[in-house]
Amino acid sequence: MIIRRILEPEEDIKGVMEVERRCFPEHIIESQEIYEHRIKHFPNGIRVLEDNNKILGVISSEIWNYQDNVNIDKFAINHFILERHDPCGSELYISSLAIVPEYRKLGLSKQLLDGLIHDVKKEHPIITTGILMVSEVCEYAIKLYKKFNFKFIYTFSSRYFFPNLPHNNYHIMRCYELNTK
């Protein structure tokens, strides 16, 4: 099993989208066009977990300008990276982290997150903080993020983005001293 950057965008995107379909409810699956845009404009911000030439996990990110006050509209699903990404920013936004169900709870999410933080901070040493959005139902992900010192800074109803779906809470989490573990 290896963790790597996107090597063949046209081939790798198929595996990335399969992970999205297997890991997320339909209403929060990001489009292929969004991933293609991320790969084109911030290739160092995406890693895949691969075993026997099959992509089993993905993590993607953007670099944002740090803001004390959180605008939850920035976290809208399917936004284009160039709407928010700033290579001179100081905050790493984790836009997605997913592992297919049969490979969960093996420490692979930690490896993806740790490797991404290490590599992005190496290329962008100005990055000091991290931010992400996570559903309250993703308890395992929340535990992982807490291990990386992410803290809850804001909670809102899923109906903010998805008014016609059942309610659950989403949390904005921030790490004020982003480091590898």
ChimeraX commands (.cxc) that place a marker at each C-alpha (Angstrom):
marker #1 position 0.00,0.00,0.00 radius 0.5
marker #1 position 1.34,3.42,-0.94 radius 0.5
marker #1 position 0.38,7.04,-0.51 radius 0.5
marker #1 position 1.21,9.18,-3.50 radius 0.5
marker #1 position 0.45,12.32,-5.43 radius 0.5
marker #1 position -1.77,12.25,-8.49 radius 0.5
marker #1 position 0.45,10.87,-11.26 radius 0.5
marker #1 position -1.91,10.32,-14.17 radius 0.5
marker #1 position -4.75,12.81,-13.73 radius 0.5
marker #1 position -7.02,11.29,-16.38 radius 0.5
marker #1 position -6.68,7.80,-14.88 radius 0.5
marker #1 position -6.43,8.73,-11.21 radius 0.5
marker #1 position -9.58,10.86,-11.32 radius 0.5
marker #1 position -11.62,7.71,-11.96 radius 0.5
marker #1 position -10.37,6.15,-8.73 radius 0.5
marker #1 position -10.84,9.39,-6.79 radius 0.5
marker #1 position -14.45,9.63,-7.92 radius 0.5
marker #1 position -15.09,5.99,-7.02 radius 0.5
marker #1 position -13.83,6.71,-3.48 radius 0.5
marker #1 position -16.14,9.76,-3.31 radius 0.5
marker #1 position -19.14,7.65,-4.40 radius 0.5
marker #1 position -18.37,4.90,-1.89 radius 0.5
marker #1 position -17.68,7.18,1.06 radius 0.5
marker #1 position -20.11,10.08,0.95 radius 0.5
marker #1 position -23.86,10.61,0.65 radius 0.5
marker #1 position -24.86,11.77,-2.82 radius 0.5
marker #1 position -25.55,15.37,-1.73 radius 0.5
marker #1 position -21.95,15.96,-0.60 radius 0.5
marker #1 position -20.04,14.18,-3.36 radius 0.5
marker #1 position -17.84,16.72,-5.08 radius 0.5
marker #1 position -17.99,16.66,-8.86 radius 0.5
marker #1 position -15.29,15.30,-11.13 radius 0.5
marker #1 position -14.88,18.80,-12.56 radius 0.5
marker #1 position -14.08,20.14,-9.08 radius 0.5
marker #1 position -11.40,17.47,-8.55 radius 0.5
marker #1 position -9.92,18.08,-11.98 radius 0.5
marker #1 position -9.71,21.78,-11.13 radius 0.5
marker #1 position -8.00,21.02,-7.79 radius 0.5
marker #1 position -5.48,18.72,-9.46 radius 0.5
marker #1 position -4.70,21.33,-12.08 radius 0.5
marker #1 position -4.31,24.28,-9.71 radius 0.5
marker #1 position -2.89,22.68,-6.54 radius 0.5
marker #1 position -1.48,19.23,-7.41 radius 0.5
marker #1 position 0.51,19.11,-4.16 radius 0.5
marker #1 position -2.75,19.42,-2.23 radius 0.5
marker #1 position -4.06,15.96,-3.11 radius 0.5
marker #1 position -2.85,12.51,-2.10 radius 0.5
marker #1 position -4.27,9.08,-2.84 radius 0.5
marker #1 position -3.95,5.79,-1.02 radius 0.5
marker #1 position -3.34,2.99,-3.48 radius 0.5
marker #1 position -3.08,-0.78,-3.24 radius 0.5
marker #1 position -2.54,-3.04,-6.26 radius 0.5
marker #1 position -3.16,-0.12,-8.65 radius 0.5
marker #1 position -6.53,0.63,-7.04 radius 0.5
marker #1 position -7.23,3.94,-5.29 radius 0.5
marker #1 position -8.73,3.26,-1.87 radius 0.5
marker #1 position -8.51,6.68,-0.25 radius 0.5
marker #1 position -8.04,10.35,-1.00 radius 0.5
marker #1 position -7.25,13.57,0.83 radius 0.5
marker #1 position -7.54,16.98,-0.79 radius 0.5
marker #1 position -6.79,20.48,0.41 radius 0.5
marker #1 position -6.47,24.14,-0.42 radius 0.5
marker #1 position -4.50,27.00,1.08 radius 0.5
marker #1 position -6.60,29.81,2.48 radius 0.5
marker #1 position -5.88,33.15,4.04 radius 0.5
marker #1 position -6.40,32.87,7.79 radius 0.5
marker #1 position -9.43,34.72,9.16 radius 0.5
marker #1 position -10.40,34.82,12.84 radius 0.5
marker #1 position -14.10,34.92,12.03 radius 0.5
marker #1 position -15.35,31.92,10.11 radius 0.5
marker #1 position -17.63,32.43,7.13 radius 0.5
marker #1 position -19.38,29.09,6.69 radius 0.5
marker #1 position -20.23,29.93,3.09 radius 0.5
marker #1 position -16.55,29.31,2.29 radius 0.5
marker #1 position -17.16,25.62,3.10 radius 0.5
marker #1 position -19.84,25.11,0.44 radius 0.5
marker #1 position -19.54,21.84,-1.47 radius 0.5
marker #1 position -18.39,22.00,-5.11 radius 0.5
marker #1 position -16.64,25.36,-5.03 radius 0.5
marker #1 position -13.78,25.88,-7.44 radius 0.5
marker #1 position -10.39,25.98,-5.75 radius 0.5
marker #1 position -9.41,29.32,-7.30 radius 0.5
marker #1 position -12.37,30.98,-5.53 radius 0.5
marker #1 position -10.51,30.59,-2.21 radius 0.5
marker #1 position -7.05,29.12,-2.73 radius 0.5
marker #1 position -4.10,31.45,-2.13 radius 0.5
marker #1 position -0.57,29.94,-2.37 radius 0.5
marker #1 position 0.60,32.73,-0.04 radius 0.5
marker #1 position -2.05,31.94,2.59 radius 0.5
marker #1 position -1.25,30.59,6.04 radius 0.5
marker #1 position -4.12,28.15,6.62 radius 0.5
marker #1 position -4.45,24.64,5.19 radius 0.5
marker #1 position -8.07,23.78,4.43 radius 0.5
marker #1 position -8.71,20.03,4.38 radius 0.5
marker #1 position -11.52,19.81,1.84 radius 0.5
marker #1 position -11.93,16.03,1.85 radius 0.5
marker #1 position -10.55,12.92,3.54 radius 0.5
marker #1 position -12.02,9.55,2.64 radius 0.5
marker #1 position -11.06,5.88,2.90 radius 0.5
marker #1 position -13.26,3.14,1.42 radius 0.5
marker #1 position -15.11,1.28,4.21 radius 0.5
marker #1 position -13.15,-1.98,4.15 radius 0.5
marker #1 position -9.86,-0.13,4.75 radius 0.5
marker #1 position -11.02,2.08,7.61 radius 0.5
marker #1 position -9.71,1.89,11.18 radius 0.5
marker #1 position -6.25,0.78,10.02 radius 0.5
marker #1 position -4.52,4.11,10.64 radius 0.5
marker #1 position -4.55,5.01,6.93 radius 0.5
marker #1 position -6.45,8.29,7.39 radius 0.5
marker #1 position -3.80,9.38,9.88 radius 0.5
marker #1 position -1.08,8.54,7.36 radius 0.5
marker #1 position -2.84,10.50,4.60 radius 0.5
marker #1 position -3.38,13.54,6.82 radius 0.5
marker #1 position 0.11,13.42,8.30 radius 0.5
marker #1 position 1.78,13.07,4.89 radius 0.5
marker #1 position -0.26,15.87,3.36 radius 0.5
marker #1 position 0.52,18.26,6.22 radius 0.5
marker #1 position 4.22,17.41,6.04 radius 0.5
marker #1 position 4.49,17.88,2.28 radius 0.5
marker #1 position 2.38,21.02,2.01 radius 0.5
marker #1 position 4.13,22.71,4.94 radius 0.5
marker #1 position 7.50,21.83,3.40 radius 0.5
marker #1 position 6.54,23.67,0.19 radius 0.5
marker #1 position 4.60,26.42,2.01 radius 0.5
marker #1 position 6.33,27.01,5.36 radius 0.5
marker #1 position 4.10,30.02,6.07 radius 0.5
marker #1 position 1.21,27.62,6.83 radius 0.5
marker #1 position 0.62,27.56,10.57 radius 0.5
marker #1 position -3.05,26.63,10.98 radius 0.5
marker #1 position -5.50,24.11,9.60 radius 0.5
marker #1 position -9.27,24.22,9.17 radius 0.5
marker #1 position -11.93,21.74,8.05 radius 0.5
marker #1 position -15.63,20.91,8.17 radius 0.5
marker #1 position -16.89,17.56,9.45 radius 0.5
marker #1 position -20.32,16.06,10.08 radius 0.5
marker #1 position -21.13,15.10,13.65 radius 0.5
marker #1 position -21.92,11.57,12.44 radius 0.5
marker #1 position -18.26,11.08,11.42 radius 0.5
marker #1 position -17.12,10.26,14.95 radius 0.5
marker #1 position -14.00,8.41,13.84 radius 0.5
marker #1 position -12.88,11.38,11.72 radius 0.5
marker #1 position -13.52,13.77,14.62 radius 0.5
marker #1 position -11.30,11.61,16.87 radius 0.5
marker #1 position -8.56,11.69,14.24 radius 0.5
marker #1 position -8.73,15.46,13.87 radius 0.5
marker #1 position -8.61,15.91,17.64 radius 0.5
marker #1 position -5.37,13.88,17.69 radius 0.5
marker #1 position -3.95,16.55,15.37 radius 0.5
marker #1 position -5.13,19.23,17.84 radius 0.5
marker #1 position -8.10,20.41,15.82 radius 0.5
marker #1 position -10.74,22.03,18.04 radius 0.5
marker #1 position -14.40,22.82,17.46 radius 0.5
marker #1 position -14.81,26.50,16.68 radius 0.5
marker #1 position -18.27,26.62,15.13 radius 0.5
marker #1 position -21.27,24.29,14.76 radius 0.5
marker #1 position -24.18,24.71,12.38 radius 0.5
marker #1 position -27.12,22.73,11.06 radius 0.5
marker #1 position -26.75,20.74,7.85 radius 0.5
marker #1 position -29.92,22.50,6.72 radius 0.5
marker #1 position -27.84,25.61,6.11 radius 0.5
marker #1 position -26.44,23.95,2.96 radius 0.5
marker #1 position -29.05,21.21,2.49 radius 0.5
marker #1 position -32.47,22.57,3.55 radius 0.5
marker #1 position -34.47,19.60,2.26 radius 0.5
marker #1 position -32.47,16.87,3.99 radius 0.5
marker #1 position -32.70,15.53,7.54 radius 0.5
marker #1 position -30.91,17.60,10.17 radius 0.5
marker #1 position -27.51,16.85,11.62 radius 0.5
marker #1 position -24.77,19.17,12.78 radius 0.5
marker #1 position -21.59,20.09,10.99 radius 0.5
marker #1 position -18.55,21.28,12.89 radius 0.5
marker #1 position -15.86,23.67,11.75 radius 0.5
marker #1 position -12.62,22.57,13.38 radius 0.5
marker #1 position -9.37,24.50,13.50 radius 0.5
marker #1 position -5.84,23.61,14.55 radius 0.5
marker #1 position -3.89,26.66,15.67 radius 0.5
marker #1 position -0.46,24.99,15.44 radius 0.5
marker #1 position -0.59,22.62,12.50 radius 0.5
marker #1 position 2.01,19.85,12.76 radius 0.5
marker #1 position 2.47,16.24,11.78 radius 0.5
marker #1 position 1.94,13.45,14.33 radius 0.5
marker link #1:1,2 radius 0.2
marker link #1:2,3 radius 0.2
marker link #1:3,4 radius 0.2
marker link #1:4,5 radius 0.2
marker link #1:5,6 radius 0.2
marker link #1:6,7 radius 0.2
marker link #1:7,8 radius 0.2
marker link #1:8,9 radius 0.2
marker link #1:9,10 radius 0.2
marker link #1:10,11 radius 0.2
marker link #1:11,12 radius 0.2
marker link #1:12,13 radius 0.2
marker link #1:13,14 radius 0.2
marker link #1:14,15 radius 0.2
marker link #1:15,16 radius 0.2
marker link #1:16,17 radius 0.2
marker link #1:17,18 radius 0.2
marker link #1:18,19 radius 0.2
marker link #1:19,20 radius 0.2
marker link #1:20,21 radius 0.2
marker link #1:21,22 radius 0.2
marker link #1:22,23 radius 0.2
marker link #1:23,24 radius 0.2
marker link #1:24,25 radius 0.2
marker link #1:25,26 radius 0.2
marker link #1:26,27 radius 0.2
marker link #1:27,28 radius 0.2
marker link #1:28,29 radius 0.2
marker link #1:29,30 radius 0.2
marker link #1:30,31 radius 0.2
marker link #1:31,32 radius 0.2
marker link #1:32,33 radius 0.2
marker link #1:33,34 radius 0.2
marker link #1:34,35 radius 0.2
marker link #1:35,36 radius 0.2
marker link #1:36,37 radius 0.2
marker link #1:37,38 radius 0.2
marker link #1:38,39 radius 0.2
marker link #1:39,40 radius 0.2
marker link #1:40,41 radius 0.2
marker link #1:41,42 radius 0.2
marker link #1:42,43 radius 0.2
marker link #1:43,44 radius 0.2
marker link #1:44,45 radius 0.2
marker link #1:45,46 radius 0.2
marker link #1:46,47 radius 0.2
marker link #1:47,48 radius 0.2
marker link #1:48,49 radius 0.2
marker link #1:49,50 radius 0.2
marker link #1:50,51 radius 0.2
marker link #1:51,52 radius 0.2
marker link #1:52,53 radius 0.2
marker link #1:53,54 radius 0.2
marker link #1:54,55 radius 0.2
marker link #1:55,56 radius 0.2
marker link #1:56,57 radius 0.2
marker link #1:57,58 radius 0.2
marker link #1:58,59 radius 0.2
marker link #1:59,60 radius 0.2
marker link #1:60,61 radius 0.2
marker link #1:61,62 radius 0.2
marker link #1:62,63 radius 0.2
marker link #1:63,64 radius 0.2
marker link #1:64,65 radius 0.2
marker link #1:65,66 radius 0.2
marker link #1:66,67 radius 0.2
marker link #1:67,68 radius 0.2
marker link #1:68,69 radius 0.2
marker link #1:69,70 radius 0.2
marker link #1:70,71 radius 0.2
marker link #1:71,72 radius 0.2
marker link #1:72,73 radius 0.2
marker link #1:73,74 radius 0.2
marker link #1:74,75 radius 0.2
marker link #1:75,76 radius 0.2
marker link #1:76,77 radius 0.2
marker link #1:77,78 radius 0.2
marker link #1:78,79 radius 0.2
marker link #1:79,80 radius 0.2
marker link #1:80,81 radius 0.2
marker link #1:81,82 radius 0.2
marker link #1:82,83 radius 0.2
marker link #1:83,84 radius 0.2
marker link #1:84,85 radius 0.2
marker link #1:85,86 radius 0.2
marker link #1:86,87 radius 0.2
marker link #1:87,88 radius 0.2
marker link #1:88,89 radius 0.2
marker link #1:89,90 radius 0.2
marker link #1:90,91 radius 0.2
marker link #1:91,92 radius 0.2
marker link #1:92,93 radius 0.2
marker link #1:93,94 radius 0.2
marker link #1:94,95 radius 0.2
marker link #1:95,96 radius 0.2
marker link #1:96,97 radius 0.2
marker link #1:97,98 radius 0.2
marker link #1:98,99 radius 0.2
marker link #1:99,100 radius 0.2
marker link #1:100,101 radius 0.2
marker link #1:101,102 radius 0.2
marker link #1:102,103 radius 0.2
marker link #1:103,104 radius 0.2
marker link #1:104,105 radius 0.2
marker link #1:105,106 radius 0.2
marker link #1:106,107 radius 0.2
marker link #1:107,108 radius 0.2
marker link #1:108,109 radius 0.2
marker link #1:109,110 radius 0.2
marker link #1:110,111 radius 0.2
marker link #1:111,112 radius 0.2
marker link #1:112,113 radius 0.2
marker link #1:113,114 radius 0.2
marker link #1:114,115 radius 0.2
marker link #1:115,116 radius 0.2
marker link #1:116,117 radius 0.2
marker link #1:117,118 radius 0.2
marker link #1:118,119 radius 0.2
marker link #1:119,120 radius 0.2
marker link #1:120,121 radius 0.2
marker link #1:121,122 radius 0.2
marker link #1:122,123 radius 0.2
marker link #1:123,124 radius 0.2
marker link #1:124,125 radius 0.2
marker link #1:125,126 radius 0.2
marker link #1:126,127 radius 0.2
marker link #1:127,128 radius 0.2
marker link #1:128,129 radius 0.2
marker link #1:129,130 radius 0.2
marker link #1:130,131 radius 0.2
marker link #1:131,132 radius 0.2
marker link #1:132,133 radius 0.2
marker link #1:133,134 radius 0.2
marker link #1:134,135 radius 0.2
marker link #1:135,136 radius 0.2
marker link #1:136,137 radius 0.2
marker link #1:137,138 radius 0.2
marker link #1:138,139 radius 0.2
marker link #1:139,140 radius 0.2
marker link #1:140,141 radius 0.2
marker link #1:141,142 radius 0.2
marker link #1:142,143 radius 0.2
marker link #1:143,144 radius 0.2
marker link #1:144,145 radius 0.2
marker link #1:145,146 radius 0.2
marker link #1:146,147 radius 0.2
marker link #1:147,148 radius 0.2
marker link #1:148,149 radius 0.2
marker link #1:149,150 radius 0.2
marker link #1:150,151 radius 0.2
marker link #1:151,152 radius 0.2
marker link #1:152,153 radius 0.2
marker link #1:153,154 radius 0.2
marker link #1:154,155 radius 0.2
marker link #1:155,156 radius 0.2
marker link #1:156,157 radius 0.2
marker link #1:157,158 radius 0.2
marker link #1:158,159 radius 0.2
marker link #1:159,160 radius 0.2
marker link #1:160,161 radius 0.2
marker link #1:161,162 radius 0.2
marker link #1:162,163 radius 0.2
marker link #1:163,164 radius 0.2
marker link #1:164,165 radius 0.2
marker link #1:165,166 radius 0.2
marker link #1:166,167 radius 0.2
marker link #1:167,168 radius 0.2
marker link #1:168,169 radius 0.2
marker link #1:169,170 radius 0.2
marker link #1:170,171 radius 0.2
marker link #1:171,172 radius 0.2
marker link #1:172,173 radius 0.2
marker link #1:173,174 radius 0.2
marker link #1:174,175 radius 0.2
marker link #1:175,176 radius 0.2
marker link #1:176,177 radius 0.2
marker link #1:177,178 radius 0.2
marker link #1:178,179 radius 0.2
marker link #1:179,180 radius 0.2
marker link #1:180,181 radius 0.2
view
